[in-house]
Amino acid sequence: MAPEAAAPRRRGRTALVVGAAAVLGVLAGTVTGYAVQMDRDPTPLAPLSQPELRTPRTVAAGPDTTPLTVSANRRHATDGDLRQLLVKKPKGAQTDRGVTSDGWTDVVSFAGDYDEPDRQFTYLAEQDIRRIATTAWEQRGGIFVTVHLIQFRDTARTAAAGWVSDQQAYMPTEDFAGHDGELIAGSGNGRVYVFNEPIRKAGYEPLYQARVLAYRGDVAMEIWYVNNTRKISEKAVTALAEQQLGRL
């Protein structure tokens, strides 16, 4: 991928946690919608953009199984309601309605978390993004987790792999994780980044954060794990990452 096509850097959710602490003490989010003109009927979504599609059941391996059919079977799982593949929130965790109310995140809201939202929106559009399924929760009053499954229409290129590679490229810098991350066993491409340094702000407890980036086929996976009470356990983040990858 040419340098000029690289995705802008992501700000993440940490600023939201810090900003909300002064008023509510909980994580705030942004929900962006679209208005349809009163005198026009809504334009129907393209077939592949609809949340639920009827697809054949995965076929068991047999004498005629080939790498191509295995790939097709795997694709069937992500052609249905992508929200069903999201990891389930832990027992006792509270759903973060400020991040998502219906399990979907529109591209405008997603791009808004980047340093250059307009550029990121253009990048995603050029890579033929299809949809973004999201789940988010709060645990024990101090842990905030957001999981995005970002699906592309990988017809002529591996856009999911490219997006993850672009994001991973800047994670080792001091402004972000500060290291190369830990490989998720068996993933081949997924990495867990527990940031070396927390975000510090006068009058607040240190804010610790971790990020997970991986992909499976046409779906890129991103997890933000934020803790405003104590250091983050890499083991806990890795376990969550492995669980989500397993559902893909």
Residue pairs with C-beta under 8 A, 6 or more apart in sequence:
1 162
1 165
1 166
5 123
5 126
6 166
6 169
7 114
7 120
7 123
7 163
7 166
7 167
8 114
8 115
8 116
8 117
8 119
8 120
8 123
9 114
9 115
9 170
9 176
10 113
10 114
10 115
10 167
11 113
11 114
11 115
12 113
12 209
12 211
12 224
12 226
13 27
13 29
13 99
13 113
13 144
13 146
13 224
13 226
14 199
14 207
14 209
14 226
16 27
16 28
16 29
17 27
17 144
17 207
17 226
17 228
18 199
18 201
18 204
18 207
19 28
20 26
20 27
20 28
21 204
21 228
26 98
26 138
27 96
27 98
27 99
27 138
27 144
27 226
28 98
29 96
29 98
29 99
29 100
29 136
30 98
30 109
30 112
31 98
31 100
31 101
31 109
32 106
32 108
32 109
32 112
33 106
34 106
36 42
47 53
48 79
48 130
48 153
49 130
49 131
51 81
51 82
51 83
51 104
51 131
52 80
52 81
53 79
53 80
54 80
55 76
55 79
55 80
56 76
57 76
58 73
58 76
58 77
59 69
59 73
61 70
71 217
74 216
74 217
75 217
75 218
77 85
77 248
78 85
78 151
78 217
78 218
78 219
78 248
82 131
82 133
82 149
82 151
82 219
83 103
83 104
83 133
83 135
85 133
85 149
85 219
85 247
85 248
86 103
86 133
86 134
86 135
86 147
86 149
86 244
86 247
87 135
87 147
87 240
87 243
87 244
87 247
89 95
89 135
89 137
89 145
90 137
90 139
92 139
93 137
93 138
93 139
93 145
94 137
94 138
94 139
95 135
95 136
95 137
96 136
96 137
96 138
96 144
96 146
98 136
99 105
99 134
99 136
99 146
100 134
100 135
100 136
103 133
103 134
103 135
104 131
104 132
104 133
104 134
105 132
105 133
105 134
105 148
106 132
107 121
107 124
107 125
107 129
107 132
108 121
110 120
110 124
110 132
110 148
110 150
111 117
111 118
111 120
111 121
111 124
114 120
124 163
127 152
127 157
127 159
127 162
127 163
128 152
128 153
128 155
128 159
129 150
129 151
129 152
129 153
129 159
130 151
130 152
130 153
130 218
131 151
132 148
132 149
132 150
132 151
133 148
133 149
133 151
134 146
134 147
134 148
134 149
135 146
135 147
136 144
136 145
136 146
136 147
137 144
137 145
138 144
138 145
139 145
140 229
141 229
142 227
142 228
142 229
142 230
143 225
143 226
143 227
143 229
144 224
144 225
144 226
144 227
144 228
145 223
145 224
145 225
145 226
145 240
146 223
146 224
147 221
147 222
147 223
147 244
148 220
148 221
148 222
148 223
149 219
149 220
149 221
149 248
150 160
150 163
150 219
150 220
150 221
150 222
151 160
151 218
151 219
151 220
152 159
152 160
152 163
152 218
152 219
152 220
153 159
153 218
154 160
154 217
154 218
159 218
160 215
160 216
160 217
160 218
160 219
160 220
161 189
161 215
161 220
163 215
163 220
164 189
164 213
164 214
164 215
164 220
164 221
167 213
167 222
168 181
168 191
168 213
170 176
171 177
171 180
171 181
171 191
171 193
171 211
171 213
172 178
172 179
172 180
172 181
176 193
176 195
176 211
177 193
177 194
177 195
177 196
177 211
178 195
178 196
178 197
179 193
179 196
180 191
181 191
181 192
181 193
181 213
182 191
182 192
182 193
182 234
182 238
183 190
183 191
184 190
184 191
184 192
184 212
184 214
184 238
184 241
184 242
184 245
185 242
187 214
187 245
189 214
189 215
190 212
190 213
190 214
190 215
190 221
190 241
190 245
191 212
191 213
191 214
192 210
192 211
192 212
192 234
192 237
192 238
192 241
193 210
193 211
193 212
193 213
194 208
194 210
194 232
194 234
194 237
195 208
195 209
195 210
195 211
198 206
198 207
198 208
198 209
198 231
199 206
199 207
199 209
200 206
200 207
201 207
204 228
205 228
205 229
206 228
207 226
207 227
207 228
208 226
208 227
208 228
208 230
208 231
208 232
209 224
209 225
209 226
209 227
209 232
210 223
210 224
210 225
210 226
210 232
210 234
210 237
211 222
211 223
211 224
211 225
212 221
212 222
212 223
212 225
212 237
212 240
212 241
212 244
213 220
213 221
213 222
214 220
214 221
214 241
214 245
215 221
216 245
216 248
217 248
219 248
221 241
221 244
221 245
221 248
223 237
223 240
223 241
223 244
225 232
225 236
225 237
225 240
